[in-house]
Amino acid sequence: MNGLSLAWQARVVALAGLLAAAAAAPAQESTGVPRPGTGGLFDEMPVVEAASLHAQTLQEAPANVTIITDEDIRKYGYRTLGDALAGARGFYLTADHVYEYVGLRGFSLPGDLNTRFLVMIDGHAMTDIIYNQNGFFGQDFGLDMDLVKRIEIIRGPASALYGSNGIFCTVNIVTKAPVEHPAGRVSTETGSFGEKKIQAASSVNLGHGANLLVSLSAFNNSGQTLYYPEFDTPQTGNGWARGVDGERGYHAFANLVWHNWSVVANLSTRQKNVPVVPWSPTIFADRGTKLQDGHDFVEARYSRDLGVSNRLQWRIYYDRYQFKGRYDYAAEGGGIEDVRDFAQGDWAGSQVTFRHQWPRFGALTVGAEFIGEMRNLQKTDIVSPVAENLAFIEKQDFRGSVFGQQELDLSRRWKVDLGLRYDRSYRYGADLSPRAALLFRQSPATVYKVLWGRAFRNPTAFEAYWTDQGQSQVPNPGLQPEHADTWEASWERLVKQRINLVATAYRYDLRGLIEAVPADNTGLLYQYRNVAESQAYGAEFEIHGRFSERVEGGTSFAMQHTEDPGLGMAVPNSPGRVAKLRLAVPLWRRRVFLASDWQYLSARSTLAGNRLPGVAVGGMHVSTAGLNPNFDLQLGVGNVLNHRYEDPVGGLVIDQILADGRSVYLKLIWHTRD
């Protein structure tokens, strides 16, 4: 495996050198940033909204931004949000057959539910109020990828705009408007891991300026047959788990646009059979152990331009998160002990923002937000053989915030972006989150950015309050928020409006990280405490765009180091190097595309200190666009070389898990000609 890793690194570096040489031609000097819609996909400058609460080019944004377009999603066969993020610079994905977890800049602690990321749909935060998880990256993410217009990846702290959880990255999924979607569309897909899914969507003009988009999908995946060496005994089927990896559920989405109003509803649920619960010693491969979770929300948003210099936006929303877990344990004296977890959160909020453009000076954005929790319930019961309540906890919170952002145009070349947000939580106190960005535009094609920001994460209700009568966890109501300071410098260059070059260096200092630590000498009882500090620093390089009339794609390389200063060692599941390569070429009249994406991860460690070797994996994808007026297809192969490797996972039962081998998928699409 080490030989393969070195060979892959050599190929990536060599390819990057060739692309850099090809891109070394002088950049096209023009009078301004290329306008969207002036050419092909890579000839235009994409826009981002989530970086500053308004549309701007990537060069203007006070952050390092990556855009994944709907064309990228189609060409590279991204079927889930995790697939799409795994193809972006510096990201890496791990899975434990319960959830999928995304890492960035060397930080993805095994078992953590991506609580230090912020995921949004059209600016609506998907963070739940019980576990603070942003870990829905498979089919448990309630939005189908066919509805996505673009994915905005904003690296760095976001608490100055969005409050808690935005420490490492903000991912904003922008959905297609009703007028951007066909009048009718039906798709079916299947895969070699037992995937089965169908989606139907329709866009309707209701008249009087109203347009409606409705989509409904259902999936029923049988899953894989899996081998766990930790359970390789005759009493546990020699470690084989058969027929217990399935999942099923649905996604429902609607968007009604009428004049200045947009009303969005998103409903979803997923039930997952679990071969092994990493964090709890349930019966191996038991068919009764399963988890179900879902996140529903409805939001009404009003936007209006007040003259040429002012813009008002107001949103009001309601969210509901629910989790149900059944865990089967071996009961004393034989039989099964049936334990059930139940959690439900209901909350509502409202946000108002106002933006004023000063002539020849810049723009000021101010806003306020309030979130009130109607329910924050955690409940654990033993159902059989003897009924017993282990936990019943309900701890609502109320949060309010005010924030401001000033964009200062110091000159034609220099710009300063200053932001500040004050958050007040009834249970966790107050936090002040500043950020500052200095941008120097050397030319219309080249920009330098220096960024600093401070972010925080409030404790979760689970971390602070959950307890099962002292059998495994002790509550800690005095838990305090985590904090992080971030510094970053970047160089971005657009070559001939076709090729984008990015180089960035960063450093994170994290304080008061919340971790579960032993609460007594038995090692069986633990408590969440603010005990850890961490530092992360590194550099990233990327080239992407159209390299010829037929070849488009990109390559990136990230070097990173994340350590615990107290231990003087790297944190678990933190690869020191992450390399990416993707290429797409048209095969026939730009109606059939062949695409391939590859990634390399260097060695990682597990929670137990085991060292997992590096690995290179890749996929191949074929897609059509307009080959037939009504039908398209997508065909792909994942892990084409069928490399065998393992991922770190978090828990008491298993420390590492075999990743997916080679897989094949097929997707058939019918749509109306409009």
BELMO-V429411 format. One record per residue. N is the residue number from 1. NEAR is the number of other ideal C-beta (glycine too) atoms within 8 Angstrom. D_FIRST is the distance of its C-alpha to the first C-alpha in whole Angstrom. Layout:
# BELMO-V429411
[[N:NEAR:D_FIRST] [N:NEAR:D_FIRST]]
This chain:
# BELMO-V429411
[[1:8:0] [2:7:4] [3:6:5] [4:9:5] [5:14:6] [6:8:9] [7:8:10] [8:12:11] [9:11:12] [10:8:14] [11:8:15] [12:13:17] [13:9:18] [14:8:20] [15:10:21] [16:12:23] [17:8:24] [18:8:26] [19:12:27] [20:10:28] [21:7:30] [22:9:32] [23:10:33] [24:5:34] [25:7:38] [26:4:40] [27:11:40] [28:9:43] [29:7:46] [30:7:48] [31:3:51] [32:5:48] [33:8:45] [34:12:45] [35:7:46] [36:8:45] [37:4:45] [38:7:46] [39:6:43] [40:6:40] [41:8:37] [42:12:36] [43:10:40] [44:12:41] [45:11:40] [46:10:39] [47:9:41] [48:14:40] [49:12:42] [50:10:40] [51:11:40] [52:11:44] [53:10:45] [54:9:46] [55:5:45] [56:10:44] [57:10:42] [58:11:38] [59:10:40] [60:8:42] [61:12:40] [62:12:40] [63:11:36] [64:13:33] [65:12:33] [66:9:31] [67:11:33] [68:12:31] [69:10:34] [70:9:35] [71:7:34] [72:11:30] [73:12:30] [74:10:32] [75:11:30] [76:14:26] [77:14:27] [78:11:27] [79:8:29] [80:12:28] [81:15:29] [82:13:25] [83:11:24] [84:14:26] [85:14:25] [86:11:21] [87:14:22] [88:11:24] [89:10:23] [90:12:21] [91:12:21] [92:13:19] [93:12:19] [94:14:19] [95:13:21] [96:13:22] [97:10:24] [98:8:27] [99:11:27] [100:11:24] [101:15:24] [102:15:23] [103:12:22] [104:13:23] [105:13:23] [106:15:21] [107:14:23] [108:14:23] [109:9:24] [110:14:23] [111:10:26] [112:10:28] [113:11:29] [114:13:29] [115:12:32] [116:11:32] [117:15:32] [118:13:35] [119:14:35] [120:14:38] [121:12:39] [122:11:42] [123:8:42] [124:11:43] [125:8:40] [126:11:39] [127:11:38] [128:11:40] [129:12:42] [130:14:41] [131:11:37] [132:14:37] [133:10:34] [134:13:33] [135:10:30] [136:13:31] [137:15:28] [138:11:28] [139:10:31] [140:13:33] [141:11:33] [142:12:37] [143:14:37] [144:9:36] [145:11:34] [146:9:37] [147:12:39] [148:13:37] [149:9:38] [150:10:36] [151:13:34] [152:16:34] [153:13:32] [154:16:34] [155:15:31] [156:13:33] [157:13:36] [158:13:38] [159:18:41] [160:15:43] [161:11:44] [162:10:42] [163:12:43] [164:12:40] [165:15:37] [166:14:36] [167:15:34] [168:10:31] [169:12:31] [170:14:34] [171:14:33] [172:13:36] [173:13:36] [174:10:39] [175:13:41] [176:10:43] [177:11:46] [178:14:49] [179:7:50] [180:6:46] [181:11:45] [182:9:47] [183:7:50] [184:9:48] [185:14:44] [186:11:43] [187:11:39] [188:9:37] [189:14:34] [190:8:31] [191:10:28] [192:7:26] [193:9:25] [194:10:29] [195:10:30] [196:10:34] [197:13:35] [198:11:39] [199:14:40] [200:9:44] [201:15:45] [202:10:48] [203:12:50] [204:10:54] [205:7:56] [206:7:59] [207:5:61] [208:5:63] [209:6:60] [210:10:58] [211:14:54] [212:12:52] [213:17:49] [214:9:48] [215:15:44] [216:11:43] [217:12:40] [218:9:39] [219:13:36] [220:8:35] [221:13:32] [222:8:31] [223:12:28] [224:7:25] [225:8:25] [226:10:22] [227:9:21] [228:13:21] [229:6:20] [230:7:23] [231:11:26] [232:9:25] [233:7:29] [234:4:31] [235:3:33] [236:10:31] [237:9:30] [238:7:27] [239:12:25] [240:9:25] [241:14:27] [242:7:29] [243:8:31] [244:13:31] [245:13:28] [246:12:31] [247:13:33] [248:9:36] [249:13:38] [250:10:40] [251:14:40] [252:11:43] [253:17:44] [254:11:47] [255:13:48] [256:13:52] [257:11:53] [258:9:57] [259:4:58] [260:5:57] [261:10:55] [262:10:52] [263:11:51] [264:16:48] [265:12:47] [266:14:44] [267:11:43] [268:15:40] [269:10:39] [270:12:36] [271:10:36] [272:11:33] [273:12:32] [274:12:30] [275:11:28] [276:13:27] [277:12:29] [278:14:26] [279:8:29] [280:9:32] [281:6:32] [282:12:33] [283:9:34] [284:11:31] [285:13:31] [286:10:34] [287:7:36] [288:8:38] [289:13:36] [290:10:35] [291:11:35] [292:12:38] [293:11:38] [294:12:39] [295:13:41] [296:12:44] [297:13:46] [298:10:49] [299:13:49] [300:10:52] [301:12:52] [302:10:55] [303:9:55] [304:8:57] [305:7:58] [306:6:61] [307:5:63] [308:4:60] [309:7:59] [310:10:58] [311:10:56] [312:11:56] [313:11:54] [314:10:54] [315:13:52] [316:8:53] [317:12:50] [318:9:50] [319:14:46] [320:10:46] [321:14:42] [322:11:42] [323:13:40] [324:10:40] [325:10:38] [326:12:39] [327:12:37] [328:12:38] [329:10:38] [330:5:39] [331:9:43] [332:2:44] [333:4:46] [334:3:44] [335:6:44] [336:12:42] [337:11:43] [338:11:43] [339:13:42] [340:12:42] [341:12:41] [342:12:43] [343:13:43] [344:11:45] [345:16:46] [346:10:48] [347:13:49] [348:11:51] [349:11:51] [350:10:52] [351:10:52] [352:11:54] [353:11:53] [354:11:55] [355:11:54] [356:9:57] [357:9:56] [358:9:58] [359:5:60] [360:4:58] [361:6:57] [362:10:54] [363:10:53] [364:11:54] [365:15:52] [366:10:53] [367:12:53] [368:10:53] [369:13:51] [370:11:52] [371:10:50] [372:9:52] [373:12:50] [374:7:53] [375:10:50] [376:13:47] [377:10:47] [378:16:45] [379:11:46] [380:11:44] [381:11:46] [382:12:46] [383:7:48] [384:8:48] [385:6:49] [386:5:51] [387:7:51] [388:6:50] [389:9:50] [390:10:47] [391:11:47] [392:6:49] [393:11:49] [394:8:50] [395:9:50] [396:9:50] [397:12:50] [398:10:51] [399:12:50] [400:10:52] [401:12:51] [402:9:52] [403:14:50] [404:11:51] [405:15:49] [406:12:51] [407:13:50] [408:10:52] [409:9:52] [410:6:53] [411:5:53] [412:3:52] [413:6:49] [414:10:48] [415:12:48] [416:12:47] [417:14:46] [418:11:47] [419:15:47] [420:12:48] [421:14:48] [422:11:50] [423:15:48] [424:9:51] [425:12:49] [426:7:52] [427:6:50] [428:10:47] [429:7:50] [430:7:49] [431:13:47] [432:9:47] [433:16:44] [434:10:45] [435:16:43] [436:11:44] [437:13:42] [438:10:43] [439:13:43] [440:9:44] [441:12:44] [442:7:44] [443:7:45] [444:9:45] [445:10:41] [446:12:40] [447:11:40] [448:11:39] [449:16:38] [450:8:39] [451:17:38] [452:10:39] [453:16:39] [454:14:40] [455:14:39] [456:14:39] [457:13:38] [458:10:41] [459:12:40] [460:10:40] [461:16:42] [462:10:40] [463:11:39] [464:14:42] [465:11:45] [466:12:43] [467:10:44] [468:10:44] [469:6:47] [470:6:45] [471:7:43] [472:6:39] [473:11:40] [474:9:43] [475:9:44] [476:10:44] [477:6:47] [478:4:47] [479:12:43] [480:9:43] [481:12:41] [482:14:38] [483:11:38] [484:14:36] [485:9:37] [486:16:35] [487:8:35] [488:15:34] [489:11:34] [490:12:33] [491:12:34] [492:14:35] [493:11:36] [494:15:37] [495:14:37] [496:8:40] [497:9:39] [498:9:36] [499:15:33] [500:12:33] [501:13:31] [502:14:30] [503:10:29] [504:12:30] [505:11:29] [506:16:30] [507:10:31] [508:15:31] [509:9:33] [510:14:33] [511:8:36] [512:11:37] [513:11:34] [514:12:35] [515:8:33] [516:6:34] [517:9:35] [518:8:36] [519:7:40] [520:6:41] [521:4:40] [522:6:39] [523:5:36] [524:5:37] [525:13:39] [526:10:37] [527:11:39] [528:12:37] [529:9:38] [530:9:38] [531:6:36] [532:11:33] [533:11:33] [534:13:30] [535:11:29] [536:15:27] [537:9:27] [538:12:25] [539:10:25] [540:15:24] [541:10:25] [542:13:25] [543:15:27] [544:10:28] [545:11:31] [546:12:33] [547:10:32] [548:5:34] [549:3:36] [550:5:34] [551:9:30] [552:10:30] [553:11:27] [554:10:25] [555:15:22] [556:13:22] [557:14:20] [558:14:20] [559:9:20] [560:16:21] [561:11:22] [562:12:23] [563:12:25] [564:11:28] [565:8:30] [566:6:32] [567:6:28] [568:6:27] [569:6:23] [570:11:21] [571:12:22] [572:11:20] [573:14:18] [574:15:18] [575:13:15] [576:10:16] [577:13:15] [578:14:16] [579:13:16] [580:15:18] [581:13:19] [582:13:22] [583:9:24] [584:13:28] [585:10:30] [586:10:33] [587:7:34] [588:7:37] [589:5:40] [590:6:38] [591:9:38] [592:12:35] [593:14:32] [594:10:28] [595:16:25] [596:11:22] [597:12:20] [598:12:16] [599:14:15] [600:15:12] [601:11:12] [602:10:11] [603:9:10] [604:12:13] [605:12:16] [606:14:18] [607:9:22] [608:5:21] [609:6:19] [610:8:16] [611:7:13] [612:12:10] [613:9:7] [614:12:7] [615:11:7] [616:12:9] [617:11:12] [618:12:15] [619:14:19] [620:10:22] [621:16:25] [622:13:29] [623:14:32] [624:12:36] [625:10:38] [626:7:42] [627:9:41] [628:7:44] [629:5:46] [630:7:45] [631:10:42] [632:11:38] [633:11:35] [634:15:31] [635:10:29] [636:11:25] [637:10:22] [638:11:19] [639:14:15] [640:9:16] [641:7:13] [642:7:13] [643:9:10] [644:5:10] [645:11:9] [646:8:12] [647:12:15] [648:15:17] [649:14:21] [650:11:24] [651:13:26] [652:6:28] [653:10:27] [654:11:23] [655:9:20] [656:10:17] [657:12:17] [658:7:15] [659:10:15] [660:8:17] [661:8:16] [662:10:17] [663:11:21] [664:10:24] [665:15:27] [666:10:30] [667:12:33] [668:9:37] [669:11:39] [670:9:43] [671:11:45] [672:8:48] [673:5:49] [674:4:50]]
